[in-house]
Amino acid sequence: MGRYLNPSDQGERLRQILEIAPTGSQGATLRTPKRVFRRLEPDKIAELVRGYVDGRRVDEFASEFQINRSTVSCQLDRAGVARRWRKLQQADVQEAKRLYASALSLAKVAGHFGVHASTVHSALRKAAVRMRDTQGRER
């Protein structure tokens, strides 16, 4: 019972463990990469506005200027540019119905037209198309 109350070799064991453990830093410490914020020059903002009004997309500007899509949207809002939302034309809706009926997912049909899946979903629901659940079964 005495060995549990006052272990005499505890200090020696601790010293051995400390000798085994490495001292100091062994390499570079892991850090979160520093975020880079890019400010657009006034001429770049004017180019962005002109291009958007001429029909270019937000994601094109984001990759061209190496900025986030939300930054492009904020710059357009600050400039007072009316935002456009791409809708499917009637011919596109007919094509989307055909593609969706051939068992393609909403995401794949949306990729075909370059719109978001929710845009295709809304257009198909307005066209009275029976929608499938996420496993492909009719609802």
N, CA, C and O atoms as a GROMACS GRO file, in nm:
protein
  556
    1MET      N    1   0.082  -0.119   0.000
    1MET     CA    2   0.000   0.000   0.000
    1MET      C    3   0.086   0.125   0.000
    1MET      O    4   0.044   0.228  -0.053
    2GLY      N    5   0.203   0.119   0.057
    2GLY     CA    6   0.290   0.235   0.067
    2GLY      C    7   0.335   0.287  -0.068
    2GLY      O    8   0.357   0.407  -0.082
    3ARG      N    9   0.349   0.202  -0.165
    3ARG     CA   10   0.397   0.247  -0.295
    3ARG      C   11   0.297   0.335  -0.368
    3ARG      O   12   0.336   0.412  -0.456
    4TYR      N   13   0.169   0.328  -0.335
    4TYR     CA   14   0.069   0.411  -0.399
    4TYR      C   15   0.060   0.550  -0.336
    4TYR      O   16   0.013   0.644  -0.401
    5LEU      N   17   0.102   0.564  -0.216
    5LEU     CA   18   0.088   0.690  -0.146
    5LEU      C   19   0.199   0.788  -0.178
    5LEU      O   20   0.172   0.906  -0.198
    6ASN      N   21   0.324   0.743  -0.185
    6ASN     CA   22   0.435   0.833  -0.206
    6ASN      C   23   0.536   0.768  -0.299
    6ASN      O   24   0.638   0.716  -0.253
    7PRO      N   25   0.509   0.772  -0.430
    7PRO     CA   26   0.605   0.708  -0.521
    7PRO      C   27   0.736   0.784  -0.522
    7PRO      O   28   0.741   0.901  -0.561
    8SER      N   29   0.842   0.719  -0.481
    8SER     CA   30   0.971   0.786  -0.469
    8SER      C   31   1.040   0.804  -0.604
    8SER      O   32   1.121   0.895  -0.619
    9ASP      N   33   1.009   0.720  -0.702
    9ASP     CA   34   1.076   0.731  -0.830
    9ASP      C   35   0.998   0.817  -0.931
    9ASP      O   36   1.033   0.820  -1.049
   10GLN      N   37   0.895   0.887  -0.886
   10GLN     CA   38   0.814   0.967  -0.977
   10GLN      C   39   0.895   1.080  -1.040
   10GLN      O   40   0.879   1.107  -1.159
   11GLY      N   41   0.979   1.143  -0.967
   11GLY     CA   42   1.063   1.251  -1.021
   11GLY      C   43   1.160   1.200  -1.126
   11GLY      O   44   1.183   1.265  -1.228
   12GLU      N   45   1.217   1.082  -1.100
   12GLU     CA   46   1.310   1.023  -1.196
   12GLU      C   47   1.238   0.987  -1.326
   12GLU      O   48   1.293   1.008  -1.434
   13ARG      N   49   1.118   0.933  -1.318
   13ARG     CA   50   1.041   0.899  -1.439
   13ARG      C   51   1.009   1.025  -1.520
   13ARG      O   52   1.019   1.025  -1.643
   14LEU      N   53   0.970   1.129  -1.452
   14LEU     CA   54   0.938   1.254  -1.520
   14LEU      C   55   1.060   1.310  -1.591
   14LEU      O   56   1.049   1.359  -1.703
   15ARG      N   57   1.178   1.302  -1.529
   15ARG     CA   58   1.301   1.348  -1.591
   15ARG      C   59   1.333   1.268  -1.716
   15ARG      O   60   1.377   1.325  -1.815
   16GLN      N   61   1.312   1.137  -1.713
   16GLN     CA   62   1.336   1.052  -1.830
   16GLN      C   63   1.241   1.087  -1.945
   16GLN      O   64   1.282   1.091  -2.061
   17ILE      N   65   1.117   1.112  -1.913
   17ILE     CA   66   1.019   1.149  -2.016
   17ILE      C   67   1.058   1.282  -2.080
   17ILE      O   68   1.048   1.297  -2.202
   18LEU      N   69   1.100   1.378  -2.000
   18LEU     CA   70   1.141   1.507  -2.053
   18LEU      C   71   1.264   1.497  -2.141
   18LEU      O   72   1.278   1.574  -2.236
   19GLU      N   73   1.353   1.406  -2.112
   19GLU     CA   74   1.470   1.387  -2.197
   19GLU      C   75   1.432   1.326  -2.332
   19GLU      O   76   1.497   1.355  -2.432
   20ILE      N   77   1.329   1.243  -2.334
   20ILE     CA   78   1.285   1.180  -2.458
   20ILE      C   79   1.213   1.280  -2.548
   20ILE      O   80   1.230   1.279  -2.670
   21ALA      N   81   1.135   1.366  -2.486
   21ALA     CA   82   1.054   1.462  -2.564
   21ALA      C   83   1.144   1.562  -2.634
   21ALA      O   84   1.245   1.605  -2.577
   22PRO      N   85   1.110   1.601  -2.757
   22PRO     CA   86   1.191   1.699  -2.829
   22PRO      C   87   1.178   1.837  -2.766
   22PRO      O   88   1.075   1.872  -2.707
   23THR      N   89   1.283   1.913  -2.780
   23THR     CA   90   1.281   2.049  -2.724
   23THR      C   91   1.274   2.150  -2.837
   23THR      O   92   1.331   2.129  -2.944
   24GLY      N   93   1.206   2.258  -2.812
   24GLY     CA   94   1.197   2.365  -2.912
   24GLY      C   95   1.108   2.324  -3.029
   24GLY      O   96   1.054   2.214  -3.033
   25SER      N   97   1.092   2.416  -3.123
   25SER     CA   98   1.009   2.387  -3.240
   25SER      C   99   1.090   2.311  -3.343
   25SER      O  100   1.207   2.341  -3.367
   26GLN      N  101   1.028   2.214  -3.402
   26GLN     CA  102   1.094   2.130  -3.500
   26GLN      C  103   1.082   2.183  -3.642
   26GLN      O  104   1.153   2.137  -3.731
   27GLY      N  105   0.994   2.278  -3.666
   27GLY     CA  106   0.973   2.329  -3.801
   27GLY      C  107   0.879   2.448  -3.797
   27GLY      O  108   0.854   2.508  -3.692
   28ALA      N  109   0.829   2.480  -3.911
   28ALA     CA  110   0.739   2.593  -3.920
   28ALA      C  111   0.607   2.561  -3.851
   28ALA      O  112   0.556   2.449  -3.860
   29THR      N  113   0.554   2.658  -3.783
   29THR     CA  114   0.425   2.640  -3.720
   29THR      C  115   0.316   2.658  -3.824
   29THR      O  116   0.328   2.739  -3.916
   30LEU      N  117   0.210   2.583  -3.808
   30LEU     CA  118   0.100   2.592  -3.902
   30LEU      C  119   0.016   2.714  -3.869
   30LEU      O  120  -0.029   2.731  -3.756
   31ARG      N  121  -0.006   2.797  -3.970
   31ARG     CA  122  -0.088   2.917  -3.951
   31ARG      C  123  -0.192   2.921  -4.061
   31ARG      O  124  -0.176   2.862  -4.167
   32THR      N  125  -0.298   2.992  -4.032
   32THR     CA  126  -0.400   3.014  -4.132
   32THR      C  127  -0.341   3.109  -4.236
   32THR      O  128  -0.281   3.210  -4.200
   33PRO      N  129  -0.357   3.077  -4.366
   33PRO     CA  130  -0.300   3.166  -4.466
   33PRO      C  131  -0.364   3.304  -4.459
   33PRO      O  132  -0.483   3.320  -4.434
   34LYS      N  133  -0.280   3.402  -4.480
   34LYS     CA  134  -0.326   3.540  -4.474
   34LYS      C  135  -0.416   3.568  -4.595
   34LYS      O  136  -0.381   3.535  -4.708
   35ARG      N  137  -0.531   3.631  -4.569
   35ARG     CA  138  -0.624   3.665  -4.677
   35ARG      C  139  -0.573   3.787  -4.751
   35ARG      O  140  -0.519   3.880  -4.692
   36VAL      N  141  -0.591   3.785  -4.880
   36VAL     CA  142  -0.549   3.896  -4.963
   36VAL      C  143  -0.674   3.972  -5.006
   36VAL      O  144  -0.764   3.916  -5.068
   37PHE      N  145  -0.678   4.100  -4.973
   37PHE     CA  146  -0.789   4.184  -5.013
   37PHE      C  147  -0.744   4.272  -5.128
   37PHE      O  148  -0.643   4.342  -5.118
   38ARG      N  149  -0.818   4.268  -5.237
   38ARG     CA  150  -0.783   4.347  -5.354
   38ARG      C  151  -0.882   4.461  -5.369
   38ARG      O  152  -1.003   4.440  -5.368
   39ARG      N  153  -0.829   4.580  -5.381
   39ARG     CA  154  -0.914   4.696  -5.407
   39ARG      C  155  -0.909   4.725  -5.556
   39ARG      O  156  -0.802   4.726  -5.618
   40LEU      N  157  -1.025   4.748  -5.612
   40LEU     CA  158  -1.032   4.778  -5.754
   40LEU      C  159  -1.011   4.927  -5.776
   40LEU      O  160  -1.066   5.011  -5.705
   41GLU      N  161  -0.933   4.957  -5.875
   41GLU     CA  162  -0.913   5.097  -5.916
   41GLU      C  163  -1.041   5.148  -5.982
   41GLU      O  164  -1.120   5.069  -6.033
   42PRO      N  165  -1.064   5.278  -5.981
   42PRO     CA  166  -1.185   5.334  -6.042
   42PRO      C  167  -1.203   5.296  -6.189
   42PRO      O  168  -1.315   5.273  -6.234
   43ASP      N  169  -1.092   5.288  -6.265
   43ASP     CA  170  -1.106   5.249  -6.405
   43ASP      C  171  -1.149   5.102  -6.419
   43ASP      O  172  -1.221   5.067  -6.513
   44LYS      N  173  -1.104   5.015  -6.326
   44LYS     CA  174  -1.145   4.875  -6.328
   44LYS      C  175  -1.294   4.863  -6.292
   44LYS      O  176  -1.365   4.780  -6.348
   45ILE      N  177  -1.339   4.946  -6.198
   45ILE     CA  178  -1.480   4.944  -6.160
   45ILE      C  179  -1.565   4.988  -6.278
   45ILE      O  180  -1.671   4.930  -6.305
   46ALA      N  181  -1.520   5.091  -6.350
   46ALA     CA  182  -1.593   5.137  -6.468
   46ALA      C  183  -1.596   5.028  -6.575
   46ALA      O  184  -1.698   5.011  -6.643
   47GLU      N  185  -1.486   4.955  -6.591
   47GLU     CA  186  -1.482   4.845  -6.687
   47GLU      C  187  -1.579   4.734  -6.646
   47GLU      O  188  -1.647   4.675  -6.730
   48LEU      N  189  -1.583   4.707  -6.517
   48LEU     CA  190  -1.672   4.606  -6.464
   48LEU      C  191  -1.818   4.643  -6.491
   48LEU      O  192  -1.897   4.559  -6.535
   49VAL      N  193  -1.854   4.768  -6.465
   49VAL     CA  194  -1.992   4.814  -6.486
   49VAL      C  195  -2.028   4.808  -6.634
   49VAL      O  196  -2.136   4.759  -6.669
   50ARG      N  197  -1.939   4.857  -6.720
   50ARG     CA  198  -1.966   4.852  -6.865
   50ARG      C  199  -1.985   4.709  -6.913
   50ARG      O  200  -2.077   4.679  -6.989
   51GLY      N  201  -1.897   4.621  -6.869
   51GLY     CA  202  -1.904   4.482  -6.911
   51GLY      C  203  -2.031   4.414  -6.863
   51GLY      O  204  -2.092   4.335  -6.936
   52TYR      N  205  -2.072   4.444  -6.739
   52TYR     CA  206  -2.194   4.383  -6.687
   52TYR      C  207  -2.316   4.432  -6.763
   52TYR      O  208  -2.406   4.354  -6.795
   53VAL      N  209  -2.320   4.561  -6.793
   53VAL     CA  210  -2.432   4.616  -6.870
   53VAL      C  211  -2.434   4.557  -7.010
   53VAL      O  212  -2.541   4.538  -7.069
   54ASP      N  213  -2.316   4.528  -7.065
   54ASP     CA  214  -2.308   4.470  -7.199
   54ASP      C  215  -2.341   4.320  -7.201
   54ASP      O  216  -2.352   4.261  -7.308
   55GLY      N  217  -2.358   4.259  -7.083
   55GLY     CA  218  -2.402   4.120  -7.080
   55GLY      C  219  -2.306   4.020  -7.020
   55GLY      O  220  -2.339   3.901  -7.014
   56ARG      N  221  -2.189   4.062  -6.974
   56ARG     CA  222  -2.098   3.966  -6.912
   56ARG      C  223  -2.149   3.925  -6.775
   56ARG      O  224  -2.227   3.997  -6.713
   57ARG      N  225  -2.105   3.808  -6.728
   57ARG     CA  226  -2.154   3.753  -6.602
   57ARG      C  227  -2.061   3.789  -6.486
   57ARG      O  228  -1.944   3.820  -6.504
   58VAL      N  229  -2.120   3.785  -6.367
   58VAL     CA  230  -2.047   3.819  -6.244
   58VAL      C  231  -1.928   3.727  -6.223
   58VAL      O  232  -1.820   3.773  -6.185
   59ASP      N  233  -1.945   3.598  -6.246
   59ASP     CA  234  -1.834   3.504  -6.222
   59ASP      C  235  -1.719   3.524  -6.318
   59ASP      O  236  -1.605   3.491  -6.286
   60GLU      N  237  -1.746   3.578  -6.436
   60GLU     CA  238  -1.638   3.609  -6.530
   60GLU      C  239  -1.549   3.719  -6.473
   60GLU      O  240  -1.426   3.711  -6.479
   61PHE      N  241  -1.613   3.823  -6.417
   61PHE     CA  242  -1.535   3.932  -6.358
   61PHE      C  243  -1.460   3.885  -6.235
   61PHE      O  244  -1.346   3.928  -6.212
   62ALA      N  245  -1.521   3.798  -6.155
   62ALA     CA  246  -1.456   3.749  -6.034
   62ALA      C  247  -1.326   3.677  -6.068
   62ALA      O  248  -1.225   3.698  -6.002
   63SER      N  249  -1.328   3.594  -6.171
   63SER     CA  250  -1.205   3.523  -6.207
   63SER      C  251  -1.105   3.616  -6.278
   63SER      O  252  -0.984   3.602  -6.259
   64GLU      N  253  -1.155   3.709  -6.358
   64GLU     CA  254  -1.065   3.800  -6.429
   64GLU      C  255  -0.989   3.892  -6.333
   64GLU      O  256  -0.869   3.910  -6.348
   65PHE      N  257  -1.061   3.949  -6.236
   65PHE     CA  258  -0.998   4.044  -6.143
   65PHE      C  259  -0.947   3.975  -6.016
   65PHE      O  260  -0.892   4.042  -5.928
   66GLN      N  261  -0.965   3.844  -6.006
   66GLN     CA  262  -0.923   3.765  -5.890
   66GLN      C  263  -0.984   3.820  -5.761
   66GLN      O  264  -0.914   3.844  -5.662
   67ILE      N  265  -1.115   3.840  -5.766
   67ILE     CA  266  -1.190   3.886  -5.650
   67ILE      C  267  -1.309   3.794  -5.631
   67ILE      O  268  -1.341   3.712  -5.718
   68ASN      N  269  -1.375   3.808  -5.518
   68ASN     CA  270  -1.489   3.725  -5.488
   68ASN      C  271  -1.611   3.774  -5.565
   68ASN      O  272  -1.620   3.892  -5.600
   69ARG      N  273  -1.705   3.683  -5.591
   69ARG     CA  274  -1.828   3.720  -5.662
   69ARG      C  275  -1.906   3.825  -5.583
   69ARG      O  276  -1.967   3.915  -5.641
   70SER      N  277  -1.904   3.814  -5.450
   70SER     CA  278  -1.978   3.910  -5.369
   70SER      C  279  -1.918   4.049  -5.381
   70SER      O  280  -1.990   4.149  -5.371
   71THR      N  281  -1.787   4.058  -5.403
   71THR     CA  282  -1.723   4.187  -5.424
   71THR      C  283  -1.771   4.249  -5.554
   71THR      O  284  -1.796   4.370  -5.560
   72VAL      N  285  -1.783   4.169  -5.658
   72VAL     CA  286  -1.834   4.218  -5.786
   72VAL      C  287  -1.976   4.268  -5.767
   72VAL      O  288  -2.010   4.377  -5.815
   73SER      N  289  -2.058   4.191  -5.698
   73SER     CA  290  -2.197   4.230  -5.674
   73SER      C  291  -2.205   4.360  -5.595
   73SER      O  292  -2.287   4.446  -5.625
   74CYS      N  293  -2.121   4.374  -5.494
   74CYS     CA  294  -2.121   4.497  -5.414
   74CYS      C  295  -2.081   4.618  -5.499
   74CYS      O  296  -2.140   4.725  -5.486
   75GLN      N  297  -1.981   4.601  -5.585
   75GLN     CA  298  -1.939   4.712  -5.670
   75GLN      C  299  -2.051   4.751  -5.766
   75GLN      O  300  -2.072   4.870  -5.792
   76LEU      N  301  -2.122   4.653  -5.819
   76LEU     CA  302  -2.234   4.683  -5.908
   76LEU      C  303  -2.346   4.754  -5.832
   76LEU      O  304  -2.407   4.847  -5.884
   77ASP      N  305  -2.372   4.711  -5.709
   77ASP     CA  306  -2.475   4.776  -5.627
   77ASP      C  307  -2.436   4.920  -5.596
   77ASP      O  308  -2.519   5.010  -5.603
   78ARG      N  309  -2.308   4.941  -5.562
   78ARG     CA  310  -2.261   5.077  -5.532
   78ARG      C  311  -2.273   5.169  -5.652
   78ARG      O  312  -2.299   5.289  -5.639
   79ALA      N  313  -2.253   5.111  -5.771
   79ALA     CA  314  -2.262   5.191  -5.893
   79ALA      C  315  -2.407   5.212  -5.937
   79ALA      O  316  -2.433   5.285  -6.032
   80GLY      N  317  -2.501   5.147  -5.867
   80GLY     CA  318  -2.641   5.165  -5.900
   80GLY      C  319  -2.687   5.088  -6.022
   80GLY      O  320  -2.786   5.124  -6.085
   81VAL      N  321  -2.616   4.982  -6.056
   81VAL     CA  322  -2.650   4.902  -6.173
   81VAL      C  323  -2.763   4.807  -6.136
   81VAL      O  324  -2.757   4.739  -6.034
   82ALA      N  325  -2.866   4.803  -6.219
   82ALA     CA  326  -2.976   4.710  -6.195
   82ALA      C  327  -2.928   4.569  -6.223
   82ALA      O  328  -2.871   4.541  -6.328
   83ARG      N  329  -2.950   4.480  -6.128
   83ARG     CA  330  -2.906   4.341  -6.142
   83ARG      C  331  -3.002   4.266  -6.231
   83ARG      O  332  -3.123   4.290  -6.229
   84ARG      N  333  -2.949   4.176  -6.308
   84ARG     CA  334  -3.034   4.095  -6.395
   84ARG      C  335  -3.031   3.951  -6.346
   84ARG      O  336  -2.928   3.901  -6.300
   85TRP      N  337  -3.143   3.888  -6.358
   85TRP     CA  338  -3.155   3.748  -6.321
   85TRP      C  339  -3.195   3.674  -6.446
   85TRP      O  340  -3.297   3.706  -6.507
   86ARG      N  341  -3.118   3.579  -6.483
   86ARG     CA  342  -3.145   3.507  -6.607
   86ARG      C  343  -3.262   3.412  -6.588
   86ARG      O  344  -3.262   3.329  -6.498
   87LYS      N  345  -3.360   3.427  -6.674
   87LYS     CA  346  -3.474   3.337  -6.673
   87LYS      C  347  -3.466   3.249  -6.796
   87LYS      O  348  -3.403   3.285  -6.896
   88LEU      N  349  -3.529   3.132  -6.789
   88LEU     CA  350  -3.532   3.045  -6.904
   88LEU      C  351  -3.641   3.092  -7.001
   88LEU      O  352  -3.753   3.120  -6.960
   89GLN      N  353  -3.606   3.100  -7.126
   89GLN     CA  354  -3.704   3.136  -7.229
   89GLN      C  355  -3.794   3.015  -7.253
   89GLN      O  356  -3.764   2.904  -7.209
   90GLN      N  357  -3.906   3.036  -7.323
   90GLN     CA  358  -4.003   2.930  -7.344
   90GLN      C  359  -3.940   2.809  -7.416
   90GLN      O  360  -3.966   2.694  -7.381
   91ALA      N  361  -3.858   2.837  -7.516
   91ALA     CA  362  -3.790   2.727  -7.586
   91ALA      C  363  -3.695   2.654  -7.491
   91ALA      O  364  -3.681   2.532  -7.499
   92ASP      N  365  -3.630   2.729  -7.402
   92ASP     CA  366  -3.541   2.666  -7.304
   92ASP      C  367  -3.619   2.579  -7.207
   92ASP      O  368  -3.572   2.473  -7.167
   93VAL      N  369  -3.739   2.623  -7.169
   93VAL     CA  370  -3.822   2.545  -7.077
   93VAL      C  371  -3.860   2.413  -7.141
   93VAL      O  372  -3.859   2.309  -7.075
   94GLN      N  373  -3.894   2.416  -7.270
   94GLN     CA  374  -3.929   2.292  -7.340
   94GLN      C  375  -3.809   2.196  -7.343
   94GLN      O  376  -3.824   2.076  -7.322
   95GLU      N  377  -3.692   2.251  -7.369
   95GLU     CA  378  -3.570   2.169  -7.370
   95GLU      C  379  -3.541   2.116  -7.230
   95GLU      O  380  -3.500   2.001  -7.214
   96ALA      N  381  -3.561   2.199  -7.128
   96ALA     CA  382  -3.537   2.158  -6.990
   96ALA      C  383  -3.634   2.046  -6.951
   96ALA      O  384  -3.596   1.952  -6.881
   97LYS      N  385  -3.758   2.056  -6.995
   97LYS     CA  386  -3.855   1.949  -6.968
   97LYS      C  387  -3.807   1.818  -7.030
   97LYS      O  388  -3.815   1.712  -6.967
   98ARG      N  389  -3.758   1.824  -7.153
   98ARG     CA  390  -3.711   1.704  -7.220
   98ARG      C  391  -3.590   1.645  -7.147
   98ARG      O  392  -3.583   1.523  -7.127
   99LEU      N  393  -3.496   1.730  -7.108
   99LEU     CA  394  -3.376   1.682  -7.039
   99LEU      C  395  -3.411   1.623  -6.902
   99LEU      O  396  -3.358   1.519  -6.863
  100TYR      N  397  -3.500   1.690  -6.830
  100TYR     CA  398  -3.540   1.643  -6.697
  100TYR      C  399  -3.614   1.510  -6.708
  100TYR      O  400  -3.598   1.422  -6.624
  101ALA      N  401  -3.696   1.496  -6.811
  101ALA     CA  402  -3.770   1.372  -6.832
  101ALA      C  403  -3.676   1.257  -6.869
  101ALA      O  404  -3.709   1.140  -6.847
  102SER      N  405  -3.559   1.288  -6.924
  102SER     CA  406  -3.462   1.184  -6.958
  102SER      C  407  -3.374   1.146  -6.839
  102SER      O  408  -3.268   1.087  -6.855
  103ALA      N  409  -3.422   1.180  -6.718
  103ALA     CA  410  -3.359   1.141  -6.590
  103ALA      C  411  -3.236   1.222  -6.553
  103ALA      O  412  -3.160   1.180  -6.466
  104LEU      N  413  -3.214   1.336  -6.617
  104LEU     CA  414  -3.105   1.423  -6.572
  104LEU      C  415  -3.148   1.496  -6.445
  104LEU      O  416  -3.266   1.522  -6.425
  105SER      N  417  -3.052   1.527  -6.360
  105SER     CA  418  -3.083   1.600  -6.237
  105SER      C  419  -3.105   1.748  -6.268
  105SER      O  420  -3.070   1.796  -6.375
  106LEU      N  421  -3.165   1.818  -6.172
  106LEU     CA  422  -3.185   1.961  -6.189
  106LEU      C  423  -3.051   2.033  -6.206
  106LEU      O  424  -3.040   2.126  -6.286
  107ALA      N  425  -2.951   1.989  -6.132
  107ALA     CA  426  -2.820   2.053  -6.142
  107ALA      C  427  -2.759   2.037  -6.280
  107ALA      O  428  -2.699   2.131  -6.333
  108LYS      N  429  -2.774   1.920  -6.339
  108LYS     CA  430  -2.717   1.897  -6.472
  108LYS      C  431  -2.794   1.973  -6.580
  108LYS      O  432  -2.735   2.025  -6.674
  109VAL      N  433  -2.927   1.980  -6.564
  109VAL     CA  434  -3.006   2.059  -6.658
  109VAL      C  435  -2.969   2.206  -6.646
  109VAL      O  436  -2.957   2.277  -6.745
  110ALA      N  437  -2.951   2.252  -6.521
  110ALA     CA  438  -2.912   2.391  -6.499
  110ALA      C  439  -2.776   2.421  -6.559
  110ALA      O  440  -2.756   2.527  -6.617
  111GLY      N  441  -2.683   2.328  -6.546
  111GLY     CA  442  -2.550   2.346  -6.605
  111GLY      C  443  -2.557   2.357  -6.756
  111GLY      O  444  -2.478   2.429  -6.818
  112HIS      N  445  -2.650   2.287  -6.816
  112HIS     CA  446  -2.668   2.293  -6.962
  112HIS      C  447  -2.705   2.434  -7.006
  112HIS      O  448  -2.662   2.480  -7.112
  113PHE      N  449  -2.787   2.502  -6.926
  113PHE     CA  450  -2.833   2.636  -6.962
  113PHE      C  451  -2.752   2.748  -6.896
  113PHE      O  452  -2.773   2.865  -6.928
  114GLY      N  453  -2.662   2.714  -6.806
  114GLY     CA  454  -2.581   2.815  -6.740
  114GLY      C  455  -2.658   2.895  -6.636
  114GLY      O  456  -2.631   3.014  -6.617
  115VAL      N  457  -2.754   2.830  -6.569
  115VAL     CA  458  -2.832   2.896  -6.465
  115VAL      C  459  -2.824   2.810  -6.339
  115VAL      O  460  -2.767   2.702  -6.339
  116HIS      N  461  -2.883   2.861  -6.232
  116HIS     CA  462  -2.886   2.787  -6.106
  116HIS      C  463  -2.997   2.682  -6.111
  116HIS      O  464  -3.095   2.698  -6.183
  117ALA      N  465  -2.980   2.576  -6.034
  117ALA     CA  466  -3.079   2.468  -6.031
  117ALA      C  467  -3.216   2.518  -5.985
  117ALA      O  468  -3.318   2.467  -6.030
  118SER      N  469  -3.218   2.617  -5.896
  118SER     CA  470  -3.347   2.668  -5.849
  118SER      C  471  -3.422   2.740  -5.962
  118SER      O  472  -3.545   2.742  -5.962
  119THR      N  473  -3.349   2.797  -6.057
  119THR     CA  474  -3.412   2.861  -6.172
  119THR      C  475  -3.483   2.757  -6.258
  119THR      O  476  -3.596   2.778  -6.303
  120VAL      N  477  -3.417   2.645  -6.280
  120VAL     CA  478  -3.477   2.536  -6.358
  120VAL      C  479  -3.596   2.478  -6.281
  120VAL      O  480  -3.701   2.451  -6.340
  121HIS      N  481  -3.580   2.460  -6.152
  121HIS     CA  482  -3.687   2.406  -6.070
  121HIS      C  483  -3.812   2.494  -6.078
  121HIS      O  484  -3.923   2.443  -6.096
  122SER      N  485  -3.794   2.624  -6.066
  122SER     CA  486  -3.908   2.717  -6.074
  122SER      C  487  -3.976   2.710  -6.210
  122SER      O  488  -4.098   2.708  -6.220
  123ALA      N  489  -3.895   2.708  -6.315
  123ALA     CA  490  -3.951   2.705  -6.451
  123ALA      C  491  -4.027   2.576  -6.475
  123ALA      O  492  -4.134   2.578  -6.537
  124LEU      N  493  -3.976   2.464  -6.428
  124LEU     CA  494  -4.044   2.337  -6.449
  124LEU      C  495  -4.172   2.327  -6.366
  124LEU      O  496  -4.271   2.271  -6.412
  125ARG      N  497  -4.170   2.382  -6.247
  125ARG     CA  498  -4.293   2.380  -6.166
  125ARG      C  499  -4.401   2.466  -6.228
  125ARG      O  500  -4.518   2.430  -6.226
  126LYS      N  501  -4.361   2.581  -6.284
  126LYS     CA  502  -4.459   2.667  -6.353
  126LYS      C  503  -4.515   2.597  -6.476
  126LYS      O  504  -4.629   2.622  -6.516
  127ALA      N  505  -4.435   2.510  -6.536
  127ALA     CA  506  -4.480   2.435  -6.654
  127ALA      C  507  -4.553   2.307  -6.615
  127ALA      O  508  -4.582   2.223  -6.701
  128ALA      N  509  -4.584   2.291  -6.487
  128ALA     CA  510  -4.661   2.178  -6.434
  128ALA      C  511  -4.592   2.044  -6.456
  128ALA      O  512  -4.657   1.943  -6.483
  129VAL      N  513  -4.461   2.042  -6.444
  129VAL     CA  514  -4.385   1.918  -6.454
  129VAL      C  515  -4.380   1.854  -6.316
  129VAL      O  516  -4.352   1.922  -6.217
  130ARG      N  517  -4.408   1.724  -6.310
  130ARG     CA  518  -4.398   1.653  -6.181
  130ARG      C  519  -4.252   1.639  -6.144
  130ARG      O  520  -4.171   1.590  -6.222
  131MET      N  521  -4.219   1.683  -6.025
  131MET     CA  522  -4.080   1.683  -5.981
  131MET      C  523  -4.047   1.551  -5.911
  131MET      O  524  -4.135   1.483  -5.858
  132ARG      N  525  -3.918   1.515  -5.913
  132ARG     CA  526  -3.868   1.397  -5.845
  132ARG      C  527  -3.803   1.439  -5.714
  132ARG      O  528  -3.763   1.554  -5.697
  133ASP      N  529  -3.794   1.342  -5.620
  133ASP     CA  530  -3.721   1.372  -5.498
  133ASP      C  531  -3.571   1.354  -5.524
  133ASP      O  532  -3.530   1.328  -5.637
  134THR      N  533  -3.491   1.368  -5.421
  134THR     CA  534  -3.345   1.364  -5.439
  134THR      C  535  -3.294   1.227  -5.480
  134THR      O  536  -3.182   1.215  -5.531
  135GLN      N  537  -3.375   1.122  -5.458
  135GLN     CA  538  -3.334   0.988  -5.500
  135GLN      C  539  -3.385   0.954  -5.639
  135GLN      O  540  -3.361   0.843  -5.688
  136GLY      N  541  -3.456   1.046  -5.704
  136GLY     CA  542  -3.503   1.023  -5.839
  136GLY      C  543  -3.643   0.964  -5.846
  136GLY      O  544  -3.692   0.932  -5.955
  137ARG      N  545  -3.709   0.951  -5.732
  137ARG     CA  546  -3.845   0.897  -5.732
  137ARG      C  547  -3.944   1.012  -5.749
  137ARG      O  548  -3.923   1.121  -5.698
  138GLU      N  549  -4.053   0.985  -5.822
  138GLU     CA  550  -4.154   1.089  -5.838
  138GLU      C  551  -4.223   1.115  -5.707
  138GLU      O  552  -4.242   1.025  -5.625
  139ARG      N  553  -4.259   1.239  -5.688
  139ARG     CA  554  -4.329   1.277  -5.564
  139ARG      C  555  -4.476   1.259  -5.579
  139ARG      O  556  -4.551   1.286  -5.485
   0.00000   0.00000   0.00000
